[in-house]
Amino acid sequence: MKVTKAEVIWLVLTIVFYFLYNLPGVPAYYDQVGAMVHAIATVGPLWVIVFVGTKIVYKKYELRKEGGNQ
């Protein structure tokens, strides 16, 4: 199976935003505004990247139907 360019981009973006989300000490403890900015800047895009990438991959590789001989 060959990995497509879209899958590589999806994987790289997911890893980058996951790394940014898990930076130690960001945001600082008890910084409520920083926590909201951090969430909007990392968690939001991470969710969008995962769901859009999943849709793109499932469009290319259709799921097999359950049961029966195919």
Distance bins in CASP14 RR format, pairs under 12 A and 6 or more apart:
PFRMAT RR
TARGET T0000
AUTHOR 0000-0000-0000
RMODE 2
METHOD distances of the structure
MODEL  1
1 7 0 0 0 0 0 1 0 0 0 0 0
1 57 0 0 0 0 0 1 0 0 0 0 0
1 60 0 0 0 0 0 1 0 0 0 0 0
1 61 0 0 0 0 1 0 0 0 0 0 0
2 8 0 0 0 0 0 1 0 0 0 0 0
2 60 0 0 0 0 0 1 0 0 0 0 0
2 61 0 0 0 0 0 1 0 0 0 0 0
3 9 0 0 0 0 0 1 0 0 0 0 0
3 10 0 0 0 0 0 1 0 0 0 0 0
3 11 0 0 0 0 1 0 0 0 0 0 0
3 12 0 0 0 0 0 1 0 0 0 0 0
3 57 0 0 0 0 0 1 0 0 0 0 0
3 60 0 0 0 0 0 1 0 0 0 0 0
3 61 0 0 0 0 0 1 0 0 0 0 0
4 10 0 0 0 0 1 0 0 0 0 0 0
4 11 0 0 0 0 0 1 0 0 0 0 0
4 53 0 0 0 0 0 1 0 0 0 0 0
4 56 0 0 0 0 1 0 0 0 0 0 0
4 57 0 0 0 0 1 0 0 0 0 0 0
4 59 0 0 0 0 0 1 0 0 0 0 0
4 60 1 0 0 1 0 0 0 0 0 0 0
4 61 0 0 0 0 1 0 0 0 0 0 0
5 11 0 0 0 0 0 1 0 0 0 0 0
5 12 0 0 0 0 0 1 0 0 0 0 0
5 56 0 0 0 0 0 1 0 0 0 0 0
5 60 0 0 0 0 0 1 0 0 0 0 0
6 12 0 0 0 0 0 1 0 0 0 0 0
6 13 0 0 0 0 0 1 0 0 0 0 0
6 49 0 0 0 0 0 1 0 0 0 0 0
6 52 0 0 0 0 0 1 0 0 0 0 0
6 53 1 0 0 1 0 0 0 0 0 0 0
6 54 0 0 0 0 0 1 0 0 0 0 0
6 55 0 0 0 0 0 1 0 0 0 0 0
6 56 1 0 1 0 0 0 0 0 0 0 0
6 57 1 0 0 1 0 0 0 0 0 0 0
6 58 0 0 0 0 0 1 0 0 0 0 0
6 59 0 0 0 0 1 0 0 0 0 0 0
6 60 1 0 0 1 0 0 0 0 0 0 0
6 61 0 0 0 0 0 1 0 0 0 0 0
7 13 0 0 0 0 0 1 0 0 0 0 0
7 14 0 0 0 0 0 1 0 0 0 0 0
7 53 0 0 0 0 1 0 0 0 0 0 0
7 54 0 0 0 0 0 1 0 0 0 0 0
7 56 0 0 0 0 1 0 0 0 0 0 0
7 57 1 0 0 1 0 0 0 0 0 0 0
7 58 0 0 0 0 0 1 0 0 0 0 0
7 59 0 0 0 0 0 1 0 0 0 0 0
7 60 0 0 0 0 1 0 0 0 0 0 0
7 61 0 0 0 0 1 0 0 0 0 0 0
8 14 0 0 0 0 0 1 0 0 0 0 0
8 15 0 0 0 0 0 1 0 0 0 0 0
8 53 0 0 0 0 0 1 0 0 0 0 0
8 56 0 0 0 0 0 1 0 0 0 0 0
8 57 0 0 0 0 0 1 0 0 0 0 0
9 15 0 0 0 0 0 1 0 0 0 0 0
9 16 0 0 0 0 0 1 0 0 0 0 0
9 49 0 0 0 0 1 0 0 0 0 0 0
9 52 0 0 0 0 0 1 0 0 0 0 0
9 53 0 0 0 0 1 0 0 0 0 0 0
9 56 0 0 0 0 1 0 0 0 0 0 0
9 57 0 0 0 0 0 1 0 0 0 0 0
10 16 0 0 0 0 0 1 0 0 0 0 0
10 17 0 0 0 0 0 1 0 0 0 0 0
10 46 0 0 0 0 0 1 0 0 0 0 0
10 48 0 0 0 0 0 1 0 0 0 0 0
10 49 1 0 0 1 0 0 0 0 0 0 0
10 50 0 0 0 0 1 0 0 0 0 0 0
10 51 0 0 0 0 0 1 0 0 0 0 0
10 52 0 0 0 0 1 0 0 0 0 0 0
10 53 1 0 1 0 0 0 0 0 0 0 0
10 54 0 0 0 0 1 0 0 0 0 0 0
10 55 0 0 0 0 0 1 0 0 0 0 0
10 56 1 0 0 1 0 0 0 0 0 0 0
10 57 1 0 0 1 0 0 0 0 0 0 0
10 58 0 0 0 0 0 1 0 0 0 0 0
10 60 0 0 0 0 0 1 0 0 0 0 0
11 17 0 0 0 0 0 1 0 0 0 0 0
11 18 0 0 0 0 0 1 0 0 0 0 0
11 49 0 0 0 0 1 0 0 0 0 0 0
11 50 0 0 0 0 0 1 0 0 0 0 0
11 53 0 0 0 0 1 0 0 0 0 0 0
11 54 0 0 0 0 0 1 0 0 0 0 0
11 56 0 0 0 0 0 1 0 0 0 0 0
11 57 0 0 0 0 0 1 0 0 0 0 0
12 18 0 0 0 0 0 1 0 0 0 0 0
12 19 0 0 0 0 0 1 0 0 0 0 0
12 49 0 0 0 0 1 0 0 0 0 0 0
12 53 0 0 0 0 0 1 0 0 0 0 0
13 19 0 0 0 0 0 1 0 0 0 0 0
13 20 0 0 0 0 0 1 0 0 0 0 0
13 42 0 0 0 0 0 1 0 0 0 0 0
13 45 0 0 0 0 1 0 0 0 0 0 0
13 46 0 0 0 0 1 0 0 0 0 0 0
13 47 0 0 0 0 0 1 0 0 0 0 0
13 48 0 0 0 0 1 0 0 0 0 0 0
13 49 1 0 1 0 0 0 0 0 0 0 0
13 50 0 0 0 0 1 0 0 0 0 0 0
13 52 0 0 0 0 1 0 0 0 0 0 0
13 53 0 0 0 0 1 0 0 0 0 0 0
13 56 0 0 0 0 0 1 0 0 0 0 0
14 20 0 0 0 0 0 1 0 0 0 0 0
14 21 0 0 0 0 0 1 0 0 0 0 0
14 42 0 0 0 0 0 1 0 0 0 0 0
14 45 0 0 0 0 1 0 0 0 0 0 0
14 46 1 0 0 1 0 0 0 0 0 0 0
14 47 0 0 0 0 0 1 0 0 0 0 0
14 48 0 0 0 0 0 1 0 0 0 0 0
14 49 1 0 1 0 0 0 0 0 0 0 0
14 50 1 0 0 1 0 0 0 0 0 0 0
14 51 0 0 0 0 0 1 0 0 0 0 0
14 52 0 0 0 0 0 1 0 0 0 0 0
14 53 0 0 0 0 1 0 0 0 0 0 0
14 54 0 0 0 0 0 1 0 0 0 0 0
14 57 0 0 0 0 0 1 0 0 0 0 0
15 21 0 0 0 0 0 1 0 0 0 0 0
15 22 0 0 0 0 0 1 0 0 0 0 0
15 46 0 0 0 0 0 1 0 0 0 0 0
15 49 0 0 0 0 0 1 0 0 0 0 0
15 50 0 0 0 0 0 1 0 0 0 0 0
16 22 0 0 0 0 0 1 0 0 0 0 0
16 23 0 0 0 0 0 1 0 0 0 0 0
16 42 0 0 0 0 1 0 0 0 0 0 0
16 45 0 0 0 0 1 0 0 0 0 0 0
16 46 0 0 0 0 1 0 0 0 0 0 0
16 49 0 0 0 0 1 0 0 0 0 0 0
17 23 0 0 0 0 0 1 0 0 0 0 0
17 38 0 0 0 0 0 1 0 0 0 0 0
17 39 0 0 0 0 0 1 0 0 0 0 0
17 41 0 0 0 0 1 0 0 0 0 0 0
17 42 1 0 1 0 0 0 0 0 0 0 0
17 43 0 0 0 0 1 0 0 0 0 0 0
17 44 0 0 0 0 1 0 0 0 0 0 0
17 45 1 0 1 0 0 0 0 0 0 0 0
17 46 1 0 1 0 0 0 0 0 0 0 0
17 47 0 0 0 0 1 0 0 0 0 0 0
17 48 0 0 0 0 1 0 0 0 0 0 0
17 49 1 0 0 1 0 0 0 0 0 0 0
17 50 0 0 0 0 1 0 0 0 0 0 0
18 42 0 0 0 0 1 0 0 0 0 0 0
18 43 0 0 0 0 0 1 0 0 0 0 0
18 44 0 0 0 0 0 1 0 0 0 0 0
18 45 0 0 0 0 0 1 0 0 0 0 0
18 46 1 0 0 1 0 0 0 0 0 0 0
18 47 0 0 0 0 0 1 0 0 0 0 0
18 49 0 0 0 0 1 0 0 0 0 0 0
18 50 0 0 0 0 1 0 0 0 0 0 0
19 26 0 0 0 0 0 1 0 0 0 0 0
19 42 0 0 0 0 1 0 0 0 0 0 0
19 46 0 0 0 0 0 1 0 0 0 0 0
20 26 0 0 0 0 1 0 0 0 0 0 0
20 27 0 0 0 0 0 1 0 0 0 0 0
20 38 0 0 0 0 1 0 0 0 0 0 0
20 39 0 0 0 0 0 1 0 0 0 0 0
20 41 1 0 0 1 0 0 0 0 0 0 0
20 42 1 0 1 0 0 0 0 0 0 0 0
20 43 0 0 0 0 1 0 0 0 0 0 0
20 44 0 0 0 0 0 1 0 0 0 0 0
20 45 0 0 0 0 1 0 0 0 0 0 0
20 46 0 0 0 0 1 0 0 0 0 0 0
20 49 0 0 0 0 0 1 0 0 0 0 0
21 27 0 0 0 0 0 1 0 0 0 0 0
21 35 0 0 0 0 0 1 0 0 0 0 0
21 38 1 0 0 1 0 0 0 0 0 0 0
21 39 0 0 0 0 1 0 0 0 0 0 0
21 40 0 0 0 0 0 1 0 0 0 0 0
21 41 0 0 0 0 1 0 0 0 0 0 0
21 42 1 0 1 0 0 0 0 0 0 0 0
21 43 1 0 0 1 0 0 0 0 0 0 0
21 44 0 0 0 0 1 0 0 0 0 0 0
21 45 0 0 0 0 1 0 0 0 0 0 0
21 46 1 0 0 1 0 0 0 0 0 0 0
21 47 0 0 0 0 0 1 0 0 0 0 0
21 49 0 0 0 0 0 1 0 0 0 0 0
21 50 0 0 0 0 0 1 0 0 0 0 0
22 38 0 0 0 0 0 1 0 0 0 0 0
22 42 0 0 0 0 1 0 0 0 0 0 0
22 43 0 0 0 0 0 1 0 0 0 0 0
22 46 0 0 0 0 0 1 0 0 0 0 0
23 38 0 0 0 0 1 0 0 0 0 0 0
23 41 0 0 0 0 0 1 0 0 0 0 0
23 42 0 0 0 0 1 0 0 0 0 0 0
25 31 0 0 0 0 1 0 0 0 0 0 0
25 34 0 0 0 0 0 1 0 0 0 0 0
25 35 0 0 0 0 0 1 0 0 0 0 0
25 38 0 0 0 0 1 0 0 0 0 0 0
26 34 0 0 0 0 1 0 0 0 0 0 0
26 35 0 0 0 0 1 0 0 0 0 0 0
26 37 0 0 0 0 0 1 0 0 0 0 0
26 38 1 0 0 1 0 0 0 0 0 0 0
26 39 0 0 0 0 0 1 0 0 0 0 0
26 41 0 0 0 0 0 1 0 0 0 0 0
26 42 0 0 0 0 1 0 0 0 0 0 0
27 33 0 0 0 0 1 0 0 0 0 0 0
27 34 1 0 1 0 0 0 0 0 0 0 0
27 35 1 0 1 0 0 0 0 0 0 0 0
27 36 0 0 0 0 1 0 0 0 0 0 0
27 37 1 0 0 1 0 0 0 0 0 0 0
27 38 1 0 1 0 0 0 0 0 0 0 0
27 39 0 0 0 0 1 0 0 0 0 0 0
27 40 0 0 0 0 0 1 0 0 0 0 0
27 41 0 0 0 0 0 1 0 0 0 0 0
27 42 0 0 0 0 0 1 0 0 0 0 0
27 43 0 0 0 0 0 1 0 0 0 0 0
28 34 1 0 0 1 0 0 0 0 0 0 0
28 35 0 0 0 0 1 0 0 0 0 0 0
28 37 0 0 0 0 0 1 0 0 0 0 0
28 38 0 0 0 0 1 0 0 0 0 0 0
29 35 0 0 0 0 1 0 0 0 0 0 0
31 37 0 0 0 0 1 0 0 0 0 0 0
31 38 0 0 0 0 1 0 0 0 0 0 0
31 39 0 0 0 0 0 1 0 0 0 0 0
32 38 0 0 0 0 0 1 0 0 0 0 0
32 39 0 0 0 0 0 1 0 0 0 0 0
33 39 0 0 0 0 0 1 0 0 0 0 0
33 40 0 0 0 0 0 1 0 0 0 0 0
34 40 0 0 0 0 1 0 0 0 0 0 0
34 41 0 0 0 0 1 0 0 0 0 0 0
34 42 0 0 0 0 0 1 0 0 0 0 0
35 41 0 0 0 0 0 1 0 0 0 0 0
35 42 0 0 0 0 0 1 0 0 0 0 0
35 43 0 0 0 0 0 1 0 0 0 0 0
36 42 0 0 0 0 0 1 0 0 0 0 0
36 43 0 0 0 0 0 1 0 0 0 0 0
36 44 0 0 0 0 0 1 0 0 0 0 0
37 43 0 0 0 0 0 1 0 0 0 0 0
37 44 0 0 0 0 0 1 0 0 0 0 0
38 44 0 0 0 0 0 1 0 0 0 0 0
38 45 0 0 0 0 0 1 0 0 0 0 0
38 46 0 0 0 0 0 1 0 0 0 0 0
39 45 0 0 0 0 0 1 0 0 0 0 0
39 46 0 0 0 0 1 0 0 0 0 0 0
39 47 0 0 0 0 0 1 0 0 0 0 0
40 46 0 0 0 0 0 1 0 0 0 0 0
40 47 0 0 0 0 0 1 0 0 0 0 0
40 48 0 0 0 0 0 1 0 0 0 0 0
42 48 0 0 0 0 0 1 0 0 0 0 0
42 49 0 0 0 0 0 1 0 0 0 0 0
43 49 0 0 0 0 0 1 0 0 0 0 0
43 50 0 0 0 0 0 1 0 0 0 0 0
44 50 0 0 0 0 1 0 0 0 0 0 0
44 51 0 0 0 0 0 1 0 0 0 0 0
44 52 0 0 0 0 0 1 0 0 0 0 0
45 51 0 0 0 0 0 1 0 0 0 0 0
45 52 0 0 0 0 0 1 0 0 0 0 0
46 52 0 0 0 0 0 1 0 0 0 0 0
46 53 0 0 0 0 0 1 0 0 0 0 0
47 53 0 0 0 0 0 1 0 0 0 0 0
47 54 0 0 0 0 0 1 0 0 0 0 0
48 54 0 0 0 0 0 1 0 0 0 0 0
48 55 0 0 0 0 0 1 0 0 0 0 0
49 55 0 0 0 0 0 1 0 0 0 0 0
49 56 0 0 0 0 0 1 0 0 0 0 0
50 56 0 0 0 0 0 1 0 0 0 0 0
50 57 0 0 0 0 0 1 0 0 0 0 0
51 57 0 0 0 0 0 1 0 0 0 0 0
51 58 0 0 0 0 0 1 0 0 0 0 0
52 58 0 0 0 0 0 1 0 0 0 0 0
52 59 0 0 0 0 0 1 0 0 0 0 0
53 59 0 0 0 0 1 0 0 0 0 0 0
53 60 0 0 0 0 0 1 0 0 0 0 0
53 61 0 0 0 0 0 1 0 0 0 0 0
54 60 0 0 0 0 0 1 0 0 0 0 0
54 61 0 0 0 0 0 1 0 0 0 0 0
54 63 0 0 0 0 0 1 0 0 0 0 0
55 61 0 0 0 0 0 1 0 0 0 0 0
57 63 0 0 0 0 0 1 0 0 0 0 0
58 64 0 0 0 0 0 1 0 0 0 0 0
62 70 0 0 0 0 0 1 0 0 0 0 0
63 70 0 0 0 0 0 1 0 0 0 0 0
64 70 1 0 0 1 0 0 0 0 0 0 0
END
